[in-house]
């Protein structure tokens, strides 16, 4: 099984949103209205330090993630890469696609000059935590979020 990772195009959005929606958290967070996603995608596509990546398996998108490279002052001013929205279609989980996706993210991060690859995940995702740890990520920080919506 050979997945090809590539930068997403706007036509991929419906499948990406379906992947993001296909779990107990995403069902309540994502919307059927693609207009806001299109605006966000266009902003991401215009930013050279930001990309949405999809995994294509025989012409079908089965995975996606977003990678953002961030300039930092801390840690001797290293560049960091942040992974978000990591998803693999449930029908192909357990076949190495997630590990290949993380390797793709690492390769892209290194090529962009990043010295640290980081991600956040919802603390209720125990299976995801085990997966990330098995792929070399360390639970080194506690994250906080604050909603800024009205």
C-alpha positions, 0 to 999 in steps of 0.5 A: 500500500503506497500513499502519496502525500501532496499539498491539497487543492481547494477541490479536496475540501469536502473530503478533508472536512469529512475526515475532520468530521468523522469522529466523536469530537469532529461531529460537533465542531465541523460545519456543512457550510464549505464557504468558511473552509474555502476562505481559510484554505485560500489564506493557508494556500497564500501563506508560504509557511502553511500547508494542508497536506492530503494522503492519496491512496489509489486516487482516494484521499484517505488522510490529511493534516495541516503543517505550519512552520513558525519562527520563534525567539525561544529555544535559541530562535529555532523554527518549529513546525506545528501539525494540526488536524491529523486524520486518517480514514477509519477504513484504512487505519492500522495499515501504516498510513498514520506513521507514513503521514507523520514521516511526511510531516517530519520530512517537510518540516526539516526541509523548511528548516524546522528543528522541532516538530510539535502537535497538540491533541485533545486529551480525551484521545487516548488511542491517538496519544499512544500512537503519537508516543509510539512515533517518537513524540513526547508528552512534554507540555500541558496545553491550554486553550481559550475561546475568543468567540462571543 
